């Protein structure tokens, strides 16, 4: 089955809750690929059903840049075959791989995978105890912690609240035991980044507070609610406008982080037209070190006077065009009057000749 990612608004990811709370340590790219595969699952699929997607569509919709995407996808597919998930059941636990196999069809630019058989009961014919969300809500996430936290909180959206112990949440998010041991590091590098991404890019709006036991933070309580639709619409519109600005920048400079940060900063602070005119100015004037030139132009609004000059020139051109049109129209009117006078003279000449003819005949 080919999964058409250009229609991502209609694609849904449906997972049994055991998968949501399973333990694994997949990379963000591998998680996204697995979600795409799951979005193609249908209840009546055969055991040997294969699912595929086009790399160019995935790259575009997931906001992935760079030329090594094929290598990265290959490594992500390898992860899905070698890094198992651990699912807890009523009788114990079991481990299995995510996919049974994967391949790349070079002529079509398409990746094709088959789901590991033991995983299918957690994806097919789910009647209750499952979580479902739109694929578009997670494809643009840049943090794997945001991705995992989104799923964990999506489970409890109808309840509006979920409480974790710190150790439990670290485990579910795949934070290694010796990693980010200090609370401040876990908070800034995991929770705050995940919260910001979820609130900016998904259909959920979350917040959290902590609960101490003695002097130690032991629990994290999340509040969960649906995003305001108007807010989502506004964010989508802002993202489109930002993409418009980025397309104005010469392609070889678009991936410079300092440049992108400056564009975002002044877009939020000064607005679309302010940034646009300074990018256009830098495109015309920057002879070397484009990055520094554009950042300074944005900082000091170098394009302001230039834009005024452009407006003056535009007005002058418009006035010149108007004057030319007026002169042309006047000339045309004069020509029309001249032609009309010629026609009248011809008529008079014909009448005079007719009179002379009649006089000769004695009429």
Secondary structure as GFF3:
##gff-version 3
##sequence-region A 1 363
A	DSSP	three_ten_helix	5	10	.	.	.	ID=ss1
A	DSSP	beta_strand	12	16	.	.	.	ID=ss2
A	DSSP	alpha_helix	17	20	.	.	.	ID=ss3
A	DSSP	alpha_helix	28	39	.	.	.	ID=ss4
A	DSSP	beta_strand	50	54	.	.	.	ID=ss5
A	DSSP	alpha_helix	55	61	.	.	.	ID=ss6
A	DSSP	alpha_helix	69	82	.	.	.	ID=ss7
A	DSSP	beta_strand	85	89	.	.	.	ID=ss8
A	DSSP	beta_strand	92	96	.	.	.	ID=ss9
A	DSSP	beta_strand	99	105	.	.	.	ID=ss10
A	DSSP	beta_strand	110	115	.	.	.	ID=ss11
A	DSSP	three_ten_helix	117	122	.	.	.	ID=ss12
A	DSSP	beta_strand	130	134	.	.	.	ID=ss13
A	DSSP	alpha_helix	136	139	.	.	.	ID=ss14
A	DSSP	alpha_helix	144	154	.	.	.	ID=ss15
A	DSSP	beta_strand	161	165	.	.	.	ID=ss16
A	DSSP	alpha_helix	166	173	.	.	.	ID=ss17
A	DSSP	alpha_helix	183	186	.	.	.	ID=ss18
A	DSSP	pi_helix	187	191	.	.	.	ID=ss19
A	DSSP	alpha_helix	192	201	.	.	.	ID=ss20
A	DSSP	beta_strand	204	213	.	.	.	ID=ss21
A	DSSP	beta_strand	216	226	.	.	.	ID=ss22
A	DSSP	alpha_helix	229	248	.	.	.	ID=ss23
A	DSSP	three_ten_helix	251	253	.	.	.	ID=ss24
A	DSSP	alpha_helix	257	270	.	.	.	ID=ss25
A	DSSP	alpha_helix	272	285	.	.	.	ID=ss26
A	DSSP	alpha_helix	290	300	.	.	.	ID=ss27
A	DSSP	alpha_helix	303	360	.	.	.	ID=ss28
###
